[in-house]
């Protein structure tokens, strides 16, 4: 006989005073799986208000899931039964730029595109970009250590964070907003929160590193014979373009051809290519930047390393060529039926063998579409099939055998929790649980993300 679900603790009156209406729209994230109806939505305006809310949650034993722009693909922001939502949507302190230091202090609920525009208006550059720039929030990007195409040159979002104001699940406020480039005075608690997917605390404000704004950029798309040829080209690209190379995006046939056909985009090549590489260079000297790219591609063409290449001649061309790459994501989510989106990180040298073996695993079961950030080994391996029919176990196990990780930039969340042991050993997972328990004794913030809910205590871990 099924046991009835235990009754949920009542909401304290002090907590009800913080609740917002219209809770239903907060159920899920971009992964698409429906979430439960939240018990309510809490949206603090400051770190102090967030601390008060978290203390009330701990006292009442109530669980909450942190939400930013809900653009993640691992179920990290999806509401689980009985949870409240703790939203950053009111943490919108506008960007404050220190042009001398090259920093931006900004609220966690501000969307990436607004921060990019603020940096641009000051003649500076925020070195982070995503297709979801209009809805992804900076706090969410910090919590998931977001990647994207610019990670090749500038690193992931972690490298853009100089300081954080955050609230631990027990209500402790951690405030490191000095923006110092060098500070070895103890543990860096800011970086402790970056990449923690909300299980260790709520980010409320950030200090971000800014860079000199590039004077110009050039974009090229290259037709190649396959992923192995694209990887073989990388050393020449790095040697010839140096730090000006800031994006190196791979699209495997038939993804680009089908994207162009379905979305009415103009294909850059007369004949489909087995693989297409999109390159972006940017620098302070427009003429030198473009000349280096042209020289590298001319040499590659003469050596037979690439079949063909198309270069931008204007900013409009840059946008059009990037539209091909971003159109691939739109095509998969809007024009293909049920999909299972896997976000893999692989050693560069292992990519060709992985692709060949993974195609064999998918044969007769799912049609794979492959694209990603080649320069840093991040492949988006998207299967045209429902999640319950996808060979996810086999693909993740293959990734691990090649020395990779089952997520490169979307995190573990709730959806990939059971596969975490493929890329983290038991000692690491237990250490994560001890950290979680130390700052969240009630296990109330983002439970069931990264770690099981509740994580079993070993005798050694008990006080």
N, C-alpha and C positions, 0 to 999 in steps of 0.2 A: 504494500500500500504506500502511495506517495505521501511523504511528510509535508505538511503545510509550510509555506515560507515563513520564517520568523518575522514577527511584527517589526516594522521600522521604528526607530526612536522618533518621538514627536519633535517638531521644529520648535526650538525655544522662541519665546516672544521677542527677545533681543535680536534673534537671527531673522525672524519674519519681517522685521523693520527694514532689512536690507534687500528684500526680494523685489525682483522686477517682474513685469507681466510678459505675456507672449512667450512662454517657455518652450512651446512646441518647436519653434524654428531652430532651436539649439540642439536637436537630437543627434546629428551625425556630422561627419567630416567629408572630405572629397573622395574617400574610398567608396562611398555609395551604399554601404550596408546600413540599413535602417537601425537607428539607436532607440533606446527606451525613452519614454517621456521623462524629462527631468522633474524632480520634486520642486524645483524653483531655480531661479537664476540670480546669482549674486555678482554685482559688478562694482567693485570698489573704485573710488576716485583717487586713492593715494595709498602709499605703503602702510600708513597708520590704520586706515580703514580696513585694508586687507589683513593686517595683523589681528585686528579685533575680530574679524570674521573667522579667521583660522583658529583662534583661541576658542571661539564659541563652537566651532565644528569639533574640535578635539574634546571639549567638555561633554558634548552631547553624543560623541561617537558617530558622527555623520560624515559620509564620504562625499567628496566633490571632485569633479574633473575640470581641469584647467582648459580654457578655450581661448584662442586668439582669432585668426582669420579662418580657421577650420579648413585649411588647404592641404593638410597632410593626407597621406595615403596608407597609413598603417593602423587606423582605428584609434589613435591615441586620444583624440578629442571626442570620440563617439561616446554618448551617454550609456552607461550600464545601469541595470535596474537598481532603483533606490538612491541614485546619486543626484546631487545638486550640481549646477554648473557654476564655476568660478570664472567669470569672463574678464578679459583685459580691455573690453571695448571702451571703457571710460578712462583708461590710463593713457590719455592722449596729450600729455604735455608737449607743446610744439617744439620742433627742432631748434636748439640753441647752439650756434656755431661759434667756435673759437678759431678764427682764421689763422692766427699766429701759431697756435698749437696744432692746428689741423685736426680738430675733434668736433664731434656733434653729441650733445646731450639731448635725449629725446625719450618720450614716453613709450612704454612697451606696446601700447595699443595703436600706435601710429603705423600706417601701412608703408611698405617698402617704397612704393612709387612716390609718396609724398616726401619721404626722406631723401630720395634721389633728386627730386626737383629742388629741395632746399639746398642741398649740397651744390648742385649745378648753378643755382642763382648766386652762390657765394664764390663761384669760380673754382670749386673743388669737386671731388668725385668720391662717391660711396661705392666701394668695389664689391658690390653684391648685386646679383640680378637673378630673377626667376620669371618663368612665364606667368605666374600668379602674382606679379608685382603689384597689381591693383587691389589685391585683397589680403595677401600674406602680411602679417604683422611682424614688427621687429622683435617683439618678445617671443613669439612663436618660432621665429628664425633662430633666435638664440637658444631657446629650449631644445630645438632639434638639431642645432649646429648645421643649418642649411648649407647646401653646396651650390649647385648651379654651374653654368659654363665658365664663370670668372674664377672658379677655384683653381684652375690650372695656373693662373698667374699670381693671384692674391691669396690663395688659401681659402678654406671654408669660413663660415661666419665667425667661428671661434677667433680667427686671426684678425677680425675687424673689431672685436670687443676689447676695449681698454678698461672698462669698469661696469659694474652692475649695482643697482639697488634692487634687492629682492627680499621676500619674506619667506622664511622657512615654515614648514607645516606646523611647527609648535608655536608660531606667532612671533618668533625672533626676527627683527629687521636687520638685514645685512646691507650696509651702505658703503660702497666703494666707488665714488663718483669723482675722484680727483683727476682722472684722466692721465695719470702718470705713465710714461712709456717705460720707465724702469722703476720697479718697486719690489724689493726682495724682503720686505719686512713681514715675514711670516707666510702662512699658506694663502694662496690666491683664491679666496672664496667666490670671487666673481666667476672664474673659470670652472669652479666646482658646480655652479648652476648651469653653465652652458653645456648643452648636450644631454642634460638630465631628463628631458622629456616631461618635466613637471613633477617628477616623483620626489624631488628634493627641495622644491620651493617654487614660488611664483615670482617671476621677473616683473618689476614694476617700472624701472627706468634703466637706460643704458647710456654709456659713453662709447661712441664708435670712432674708430680711426678713419680719417679722410685722407685722400691722396690728391696730388696735383691732377687737374683735369686734362685729359689728353687733348691735344690740339686738333687731331683728326684721326679717323680710322679708315681701314680698308677691309673689305670682306671678299673672300673668294670661295667658290665651290669647285671641288676637284673630283673627277670621275676616276675610280680605281678598280682593279680586278678583284679586290676582296679586303677583308679585315687585316689579313697578314701583310698585304702591300701597304695598307694605311699605317700599320705599326712600323713597318720598315722605313717609312718616310719620316717618322717622328724625329729621329736624330738630326736629319738634315734641316728640318723645320726649326728645331731648337738652336742648332748651330748658326743658321743663317738669319734667324729673326730675333734671337736672344729674348730679352724681357718684353719686347713689343708683342710677342705672341700671347694673346690673352684668351683665346677660345679655340678649341679643336674638337669639333662635333662630328660624330660618325652616324651615318644612316645606311642600313643594310637593305639591299633590294629584297622584296618589292615595296618596302614601306614608302619611299619617296614617290615612286611611280603611282601607287594607289592613292596617296595623299593628293597629288596634283590632279589626278583624274576625278576624285570625289569632291574636291573643294574648288575646282576651277582655277587652279594655279598653273602658271606657265613653267614647264619643266626647263631647267637650264641646259639640258643636253638633248640632242636629236634622238639618241638611242639610250634606253635605260642602262645604267651601270650597276655592276654587282655591289659596289659600295661607293658612297659619296661622302667626302670629307668637307665640312665647312670650317674655314679658318677666319679668324679675325685678328688683325694687328691694330695697335693704337699706340701713339707716341706723341712727343712734343714737337717733332719735326715732320710735318705732313709729307714733304717731298721724299725725305730719306726713308720714312716708314713705308710708303707705297713702293718705292724703288727696290727696297730689300725683298718685299713680298714678290714682286714681279720677277726679280732675279732668281729667287729660290724656285719658283714654279717653272720658269723657263728651263732651268737646269734639270729639273725633275722630268719635264716633258721630253727634253732631248735625250735623257737617259732611259726613257721608256718606263719610268716609275709611275706615271699617271697617264691616263688616256686623254684627258681633256681638262681644261680649266676655264672658269668664267670669273672675271674680276669686276668689282664694283668700280664705277666711275663717278659716283655721287652718293650723297647720304640717302637719297631715295633708293638707289641700288642696294645699299647696305640693308635698308629696311626690307626690301623685297626679298633679298636672299635669306635674311634671318626669318622672314615669313615662311619660307619653305621648312625650316627646322621647327619652328613653333607650330606650324600647320600639322606636323606629324602627331604631336600630342593631341591637338584638337580633333584630327581625323580618328585617332584611336578611341577617344572618349565619346565622340559624337556620331561617327559614321560606321563603326564596327559594332557588332552585337555585344553580347556579354564578354568581358575581358578579365583577365587576371594579370595585374601589373606587378612585376617583380623588379626590385631596385637593387642591383648587385654590384659589389665591388670586387675586382679581380686584379691579380698581378698582371701587368701589361703583357708580359711574355706568354701568359697562359690563355689569353683571349681567343686566338684562333682554334686551339685544341678544344677549349670549352664550347665554343660555338658549334663545332662539328659534332661533339658528343651530345650536346643538348638537343640538337636537331634530331638526332636518333631517338632520344627519349620522348620527343614530342610527336614522332611519326604516328599517324593514325589516331592521335588523341587531341592535339591542339595545333593551331597554326601560329608559329612565333613571329613576332615583329620586333626588330632590334634597332635601337638607337641609343645614343648616350654621349657622355663626356669622355672621349677617347683618351685625352692627355692624362687624366687622373684615374683611368681604369673603371669608371662608373658606367655600367651598362643598364639601360632600362629594357628588360626582357619581358615583353608583353605577349601574353598568350590569348588568342582568340577562342575563349571557351569560358564557361562559368567556373568560379573558384572551386566548386566541389568536384569538377571533372578535370581540373588541371593537375599535371604531374609536378606539383610544387615540392613535395617531399624529395623527389628524385633530383630536381633542378637545384634545390638548396644543398642537398648532399654532394652533388657534383661540384658546386661552387666551393664548398668546404674542402673537398679533396684537392682542388687546385689552389688552395691557400687563400681563398677569398672570404668575404663577409656577406651575409644574407641581406644586408641593407647598407647602402652607401650614404644616403642623405635623407631618407624619410623616417628612419628610426625603427625601433621594435614595436612600440605601441602595444595594442592588445592583440593585433592580428598575427604577429610573428613571434609572440612570446614563447610558444612551445618549441621553436627552432633555435632559440638563443644558445643552447648548449653546443650547436654546431660550430660556433665561432668564439665562444667564451667557455673556459673550463669551470669545473665545479667550485674551485677555490675563488675564482673571480666573481662568480655569481653570488656566492655566500658573502664575500666582502661587500658587494653592492647592497645586499640585504642588511648587513650590519650598519652601513651608512644610513640606509633608509630608516631603519628602526631608531637610530640615534636621534634623528631630527623629526621623526614622525611616529611617536610612540603609539598612536592610535591607528596607524596605517590608513589615514583618511584621505590623503591627497594623491589623486591619480592611481588608486589601487588597481591591480590587474594590468598595469602597463609595465613593460620590461620584466617585472618580477611577478611570480604567482600571487594570487590573492586568497588567503593570506600566505606569506612565505613561511614555511615551517621552521621553527627555531630548533637548532641543535642544542644539546646539553652545554656545549662549549660557549654558545652564543647567549645563554640565559645569564642574567645578572646573579 
